[in-house]
């Protein structure tokens, strides 16, 4: 099946999305300028501590026909659920921010590249829908966050300089262990004093939510998001492809920022050569069209004044059971488990059910790459799948 409605050309500002969908605050570089490292070598360098994962990249290839077919199955299967989740998130954001924002001080959506991008674009479209009660002035940026190295401070400074009186929310696709939430906490600590000039941009919630990181996700099994559509691990269609559902940009690479934060944006590659395989706009338009057809009224979702760390004990149990000292080797959720198989060197995959329809692609990839699957039942719930990275 061939993707449709991709733009005729790509932009360093928005990739294969439309200019109104998102603005990337990334340094888009040529793929020849980065370290293209084969997966086994990359794994050895990461685990030995000789290189950080954000210092190198394994360039992505076009997904196979089977992979694309399973993606389209996931899209068909999950489009209504995802549309409903986006509608509920947009409705909740309208409820919270309608009296705080204006055309001069819009709500700022900051998507965490890459998994947050498709969700952020969908939220931006829902909030910009003038036919909807939930329309809201909003601007959408995509910026980098890297485990151990944090949120791109140069990108944050640019956003705050452009929108000094706007509230900011951070958008991600899902939570796995809660590691990215931890990076947000560390990165945003600099703004946490109430005397800081940008305190209210980030810590803008009402009294009992004061000081909470405003992280918004589609799914939050880890129990760390301020606002999420659900806490379930399910087959999020945008989670089973890489760049071809994320505006054709790569995972981000670290750049040391200038001391005064005037330059040093994190880097990313734009995959021009994969344009004919790109599903990014088709995906967004499919879900957005489904959202507009929904019959049920959108719901106001709960927000949380503190992280619950719902699955922390489970991660610790698995680490002990499989003798894993580095928790980064544990990749929970269907989306993270799938991405780990595509990008890393897995030892095994743990499933809650042997033939759950949401893990069809995951099982196909395991069979293709001869990766061991262990079906262990309710022990790993609420996760449906977990990939364990091989120890080098």
C-alpha positions as CSV (number, residue, x, y, z in Angstrom):
1,X,0.0,0.0,0.0
2,X,1.5,3.3,-1.0
3,X,1.4,6.3,1.4
4,X,-0.6,9.3,0.1
5,X,-0.6,13.1,0.5
6,X,3.1,13.5,1.3
7,X,4.4,17.0,0.5
8,X,6.3,17.4,-2.8
9,X,9.4,18.4,-0.8
10,X,10.8,18.3,2.7
11,X,11.5,21.2,5.0
12,X,14.2,21.4,7.7
13,X,11.5,23.3,9.7
14,X,8.8,20.7,9.6
15,X,10.1,17.6,7.8
16,X,7.3,15.9,5.9
17,X,4.6,17.6,8.0
18,X,2.9,20.8,6.9
19,X,4.4,24.1,8.1
20,X,1.3,24.8,10.3
21,X,1.6,21.3,12.0
22,X,4.9,21.9,13.7
23,X,8.2,23.8,13.8
24,X,11.3,21.7,14.5
25,X,13.9,23.3,16.7
26,X,16.6,21.0,15.5
27,X,19.9,21.3,13.6
28,X,19.1,19.2,10.5
29,X,22.4,17.8,9.3
30,X,23.5,15.7,6.3
31,X,23.6,12.0,7.0
32,X,27.2,11.9,5.7
33,X,28.2,14.1,8.7
34,X,27.2,11.7,11.4
35,X,28.6,8.4,12.7
36,X,26.5,5.6,10.9
37,X,27.3,2.7,13.2
38,X,26.1,-0.9,12.7
39,X,23.8,-2.2,15.5
40,X,26.2,-4.7,17.1
41,X,29.1,-2.2,17.2
42,X,26.8,0.5,18.5
43,X,25.5,-1.9,21.3
44,X,29.0,-2.7,22.4
45,X,30.0,1.0,22.5
46,X,26.9,1.9,24.5
47,X,27.2,-0.9,27.0
48,X,31.0,-0.5,27.5
49,X,30.4,3.2,28.2
50,X,32.8,4.2,25.4
51,X,30.1,6.1,23.6
52,X,26.7,7.5,24.5
53,X,23.9,6.4,22.3
54,X,23.2,10.0,21.3
55,X,26.7,10.3,19.8
56,X,26.0,7.9,16.9
57,X,23.2,6.6,14.7
58,X,22.3,3.6,12.7
59,X,20.7,5.0,9.6
60,X,17.2,3.8,9.0
61,X,16.1,1.7,6.0
62,X,12.7,1.5,4.3
63,X,10.3,-0.7,6.2
64,X,9.6,-4.1,4.5
65,X,6.2,-4.7,2.8
66,X,5.2,-7.0,5.7
67,X,6.1,-4.3,8.2
68,X,4.1,-1.7,6.3
69,X,1.1,-4.1,6.0
70,X,1.2,-4.7,9.8
71,X,1.4,-0.9,10.4
72,X,-1.7,-0.4,8.2
73,X,-3.5,-3.1,10.1
74,X,-2.6,-1.4,13.4
75,X,-3.9,1.9,11.9
76,X,-7.2,0.4,10.9
77,X,-7.6,-1.4,14.2
78,X,-6.6,1.6,16.4
79,X,-7.7,4.7,14.5
80,X,-11.0,5.2,16.3
81,X,-9.5,4.7,19.7
82,X,-6.6,7.0,19.0
83,X,-9.0,9.7,17.6
84,X,-11.1,9.5,20.7
85,X,-8.0,9.8,22.9
86,X,-6.9,12.9,21.0
87,X,-10.4,14.4,21.3
88,X,-10.4,13.8,25.0
89,X,-6.9,15.3,25.4
90,X,-7.8,18.4,23.4
91,X,-11.1,18.8,25.3
92,X,-9.2,18.6,28.6
93,X,-6.6,21.1,27.5
94,X,-9.3,23.5,26.3
95,X,-11.0,23.1,29.7
96,X,-7.8,23.9,31.6
97,X,-6.3,26.7,29.4
98,X,-9.2,28.5,27.6
99,X,-9.1,31.4,30.0
100,X,-5.3,31.6,30.2
101,X,-4.3,31.8,26.6
102,X,-5.0,34.1,23.7
103,X,-3.8,34.7,20.1
104,X,-0.9,36.8,21.4
105,X,-0.1,34.3,24.2
106,X,-1.0,30.9,22.8
107,X,-0.7,27.5,24.5
108,X,2.8,26.1,23.5
109,X,2.9,22.4,22.7
110,X,6.4,21.1,22.9
111,X,6.7,17.6,21.4
112,X,9.5,15.4,22.5
113,X,11.3,14.1,19.3
114,X,10.4,11.6,18.0
115,X,7.6,9.7,19.7
116,X,5.8,12.8,20.8
117,X,5.7,14.3,17.3
118,X,2.7,12.5,15.8
119,X,0.7,13.0,19.0
120,X,1.7,16.7,19.1
121,X,0.7,17.3,15.5
122,X,-2.7,15.6,16.1
123,X,-3.3,17.8,19.2
124,X,-2.3,20.9,17.2
125,X,-4.8,20.0,14.5
126,X,-7.5,19.4,17.1
127,X,-6.8,22.7,18.9
128,X,-6.7,24.6,15.6
129,X,-10.0,23.1,14.4
130,X,-12.3,26.2,14.3
131,X,-15.3,23.9,13.8
132,X,-14.7,22.4,17.2
133,X,-15.8,23.7,20.6
134,X,-12.3,22.8,21.8
135,X,-10.4,25.1,19.5
136,X,-7.6,27.0,21.3
137,X,-4.8,29.3,20.2
138,X,-1.7,27.1,20.1
139,X,1.8,26.8,18.6
140,X,3.6,23.5,18.2
141,X,7.3,22.9,18.4
142,X,9.4,19.7,18.2
143,X,12.5,19.6,20.3
144,X,15.0,16.9,21.4
145,X,15.3,15.2,24.7
146,X,18.1,12.7,25.3
147,X,18.4,10.2,28.2
148,X,21.2,11.2,30.6
149,X,21.7,14.5,28.7
150,X,18.3,16.1,29.1
151,X,16.0,18.5,27.2
152,X,17.7,20.7,24.6
153,X,18.4,23.9,26.5
154,X,19.0,25.9,23.4
155,X,15.6,25.0,22.0
156,X,13.9,25.8,25.3
157,X,15.6,29.2,25.4
158,X,14.3,29.9,21.9
159,X,10.7,28.9,22.8
160,X,10.7,31.0,26.0
161,X,12.2,34.0,24.2
162,X,9.5,33.8,21.5
163,X,6.6,33.2,23.9
164,X,7.5,34.8,27.3
165,X,3.9,34.9,28.6
166,X,2.6,31.5,27.2
167,X,2.1,28.3,29.2
168,X,4.0,25.3,28.0
169,X,3.1,21.6,27.9
170,X,5.3,18.7,26.9
171,X,3.9,16.0,24.7
172,X,5.2,12.5,24.3
173,X,3.6,9.3,22.8
174,X,3.7,7.0,25.8
175,X,5.7,6.3,28.9
176,X,7.7,3.1,29.4
177,X,9.7,3.1,32.7
178,X,9.4,6.9,33.2
179,X,13.0,7.7,32.2
180,X,12.1,10.6,30.0
181,X,9.9,12.0,32.8
182,X,13.0,11.9,35.0
183,X,15.0,13.8,32.3
184,X,12.3,16.5,32.2
185,X,12.4,16.8,36.0
186,X,16.2,17.3,35.9
187,X,16.2,19.6,32.9
188,X,13.4,21.9,34.2
189,X,14.8,22.2,37.7
190,X,16.6,25.4,36.7
191,X,13.1,27.0,36.3
192,X,11.7,25.7,39.5
193,X,12.3,28.7,41.8
194,X,9.2,30.8,41.9
195,X,11.4,33.9,41.4
196,X,12.6,32.6,38.0
197,X,11.3,34.8,35.2
198,X,10.0,31.7,33.3
199,X,8.6,29.8,36.3
200,X,5.0,30.4,35.3
201,X,5.5,29.3,31.7
202,X,6.3,25.8,32.9
203,X,4.8,25.4,36.4
204,X,1.4,27.0,35.5
205,X,-1.1,24.5,37.0
206,X,-3.5,25.5,39.7
207,X,-2.6,25.4,43.4
208,X,-2.6,21.7,44.2
209,X,-0.7,20.9,40.9
210,X,2.0,23.6,41.5
211,X,5.5,22.4,40.7
212,X,4.3,19.4,38.6
213,X,5.9,18.8,35.2
214,X,3.1,19.3,32.6
215,X,3.8,16.1,30.6
216,X,0.9,15.0,28.3
217,X,0.9,11.5,26.8
218,X,-1.4,9.3,24.8
219,X,-0.6,6.3,27.1
220,X,1.0,6.3,30.5
221,X,1.6,2.8,31.9
222,X,4.5,4.1,34.0
223,X,2.1,6.4,35.9
224,X,4.2,9.6,35.6
225,X,2.2,11.9,33.2
226,X,0.3,15.0,34.5
227,X,-2.3,14.3,31.8
228,X,-2.8,11.1,29.7
229,X,-5.6,9.6,27.6
230,X,-5.1,6.2,29.3
231,X,-2.7,4.1,31.4
232,X,-2.9,1.1,29.0
233,X,-0.2,-0.4,26.9
234,X,-1.8,-0.8,23.5
235,X,-0.8,-0.9,19.8
236,X,-0.4,2.8,19.1
237,X,0.0,2.9,15.3
238,X,2.6,5.6,15.3
239,X,4.7,3.5,17.7
240,X,5.5,0.7,15.2
241,X,7.3,2.8,12.6
242,X,10.3,5.0,12.9
243,X,11.1,8.1,10.8
244,X,8.4,7.2,8.2
245,X,5.6,8.1,10.7
246,X,7.6,10.9,12.4
247,X,8.1,13.5,9.7
248,X,11.1,11.7,8.2
249,X,13.5,12.8,10.9
250,X,16.0,10.6,12.7
251,X,16.4,10.0,16.4
252,X,18.3,13.0,17.7
253,X,22.0,13.4,18.3
254,X,23.6,15.4,21.1
255,X,25.3,18.7,20.6
256,X,27.2,20.5,23.3
257,X,25.4,23.9,23.8
258,X,27.1,27.2,23.8
259,X,27.4,28.6,27.3
260,X,25.0,31.5,26.5
261,X,22.6,29.1,24.7
262,X,22.8,31.1,21.5
263,X,23.6,28.0,19.5
264,X,24.0,24.3,19.8
265,X,20.7,22.7,18.9
266,X,20.6,18.9,19.0
267,X,21.0,17.4,15.6
268,X,18.8,15.2,13.4
269,X,19.0,13.7,10.0
270,X,16.2,14.3,7.4
271,X,15.7,11.1,5.4
272,X,15.0,12.5,1.9
273,X,15.6,9.1,0.3
274,X,12.6,7.6,2.2
275,X,10.0,10.1,1.0
276,X,8.2,7.5,-1.1
277,X,7.7,5.4,2.0
278,X,6.6,8.2,4.2
279,X,3.3,7.7,6.1
280,X,3.5,10.8,8.4
281,X,0.8,13.0,6.8
282,X,-1.4,10.1,5.8
283,X,-1.3,8.9,9.5
284,X,-2.2,12.3,10.8
285,X,-5.0,12.9,8.3
286,X,-6.5,9.5,8.9
287,X,-6.7,10.0,12.7
288,X,-7.8,13.6,12.3
289,X,-10.6,12.7,9.9
290,X,-11.7,10.0,12.3
291,X,-11.7,12.5,15.2
292,X,-14.1,14.8,13.2
293,X,-16.5,11.8,12.7
294,X,-16.7,10.8,16.4
295,X,-20.3,10.7,17.7
296,X,-19.6,10.6,21.4
297,X,-18.9,13.7,23.4
298,X,-15.3,14.2,24.5
299,X,-14.5,13.7,28.2
300,X,-12.5,15.8,30.6
301,X,-9.6,13.6,31.8
302,X,-8.1,13.6,35.2
303,X,-4.8,15.4,35.9
304,X,-2.3,14.3,38.6
305,X,-0.4,16.4,41.1
306,X,2.4,13.8,41.5
307,X,3.8,10.9,39.6
308,X,2.5,7.5,40.7
309,X,5.4,5.3,39.4
310,X,2.9,2.5,38.8
311,X,5.4,0.0,37.3
312,X,8.6,0.8,39.2
313,X,8.3,-2.3,41.4
314,X,7.7,-4.5,38.3
315,X,10.9,-3.1,36.6
316,X,12.9,-3.8,39.7
317,X,11.5,-7.3,39.9
318,X,12.4,-8.0,36.2
319,X,15.9,-6.6,36.7
320,X,16.5,-8.9,39.6
321,X,15.0,-11.9,37.8
322,X,17.0,-11.5,34.7
323,X,20.1,-10.2,36.5
324,X,20.1,-6.8,34.8
325,X,22.2,-4.1,36.5
326,X,21.5,-1.5,33.8
327,X,17.8,-0.7,33.7
328,X,18.3,0.8,30.2
329,X,18.4,-2.8,28.9
330,X,14.7,-3.2,29.8
331,X,12.4,-1.7,27.1
332,X,8.7,-2.0,28.2
333,X,5.5,-1.3,26.1
334,X,4.6,-2.6,22.7
335,X,6.1,0.5,21.1
336,X,9.4,0.5,22.9
337,X,9.8,-3.3,22.6
338,X,9.2,-3.0,18.8
339,X,11.6,0.0,18.4
340,X,14.3,-1.9,20.4
341,X,14.1,-4.8,18.0
342,X,14.5,-2.4,15.0
343,X,17.3,-0.4,16.5
344,X,19.1,-2.4,19.1
345,X,20.4,-6.0,19.7
346,X,17.8,-7.9,21.7
347,X,18.3,-10.9,23.9
348,X,14.6,-11.8,24.3
349,X,11.1,-10.5,24.2
350,X,8.6,-11.1,27.1
351,X,4.9,-11.2,26.2
352,X,1.8,-11.2,28.4
353,X,-0.1,-13.3,25.8
354,X,1.2,-15.6,23.1
355,X,-1.0,-14.3,20.3
356,X,-2.4,-10.9,21.4
357,X,-3.3,-9.1,18.1
358,X,-1.4,-6.0,19.3
359,X,1.9,-7.8,19.2
360,X,1.6,-9.3,15.7
361,X,4.3,-7.0,14.3
362,X,6.6,-7.6,17.3
363,X,6.2,-11.4,16.8
364,X,6.9,-11.1,13.1
365,X,10.1,-9.2,13.7
366,X,11.2,-11.7,16.4
367,X,10.7,-14.5,13.9
368,X,12.5,-12.6,11.2
369,X,15.5,-11.9,13.4
370,X,15.4,-15.2,15.4
371,X,14.8,-13.6,18.7
372,X,13.6,-15.7,21.7
373,X,10.0,-15.0,22.9
374,X,8.9,-15.9,26.4
375,X,5.2,-15.8,27.2
376,X,4.9,-15.2,30.9
377,X,1.3,-14.1,31.4
378,X,0.1,-11.5,34.0
379,X,3.5,-11.1,35.6
380,X,4.4,-8.2,33.2
381,X,1.0,-6.5,33.2
382,X,0.1,-3.6,32.6
383,X,2.8,-4.1,29.8
384,X,1.8,-6.3,26.9
385,X,5.5,-6.6,25.8
386,X,9.0,-6.0,27.0
387,X,12.2,-6.3,25.1
388,X,15.4,-7.1,27.0
389,X,18.5,-5.9,25.3
390,X,21.4,-8.4,25.0
391,X,24.3,-7.8,27.4
392,X,27.6,-7.3,25.4
